[in-house]
Amino acid sequence: MAIIGTKTPYSYRDDPSVPDFDDTGPVAVMDGECALCSWGARTIARLDRAGEFRICPTQSPTGAALVRHFGLEPEDPETWLFLENGQAWSGMEAIIRIWARTGGAGRLASIMRVLPRGGREWLYRRVAHNRYRFGRSDMCALPDPELARRLLT
């Protein structure tokens, strides 16, 4: 999926339902109970040497408000949101952009762009709907210090 909807950059700042948060860098909004997402959050924290990323669980007030602002639902297994410079992406495009932004080994995710967009999104939906088969994990429970510093609630 490309940019979500027709929202202008930083439109969430004018939405009274979205709490103020640190959006000076990229923000990844993901399921805070999914083991794959928790692994992703920890990997982002490890690869993002500049320390720019913020990570926000969809179960938090900020995460839930953000995804709703962009027409998504926090409980929907396909909800994964990436904000950069006020623009929002979801689905596999969000994941590819996140990993490309972290640099280093994360850039390998851009290889997914060789697949047609429909194929990428199909793959994303299959994994998203089966994500709890990989286990559950609370990314906010006793996170390592690097992840804790980046969490938005």
PyMOL commands that set and color helices and strands:
alter all, ss='L'
color gray80, all
select helices_A, chain A and resi 11-14+35-47+61-69+91-102+104-114+117-129+131-134+145-150
alter helices_A, ss='H'
color red, helices_A
select strands_A, chain A and resi 27-30+54-57+81-84+87-90
alter strands_A, ss='S'
color yellow, strands_A
deselect
rebuild
show_as cartoon
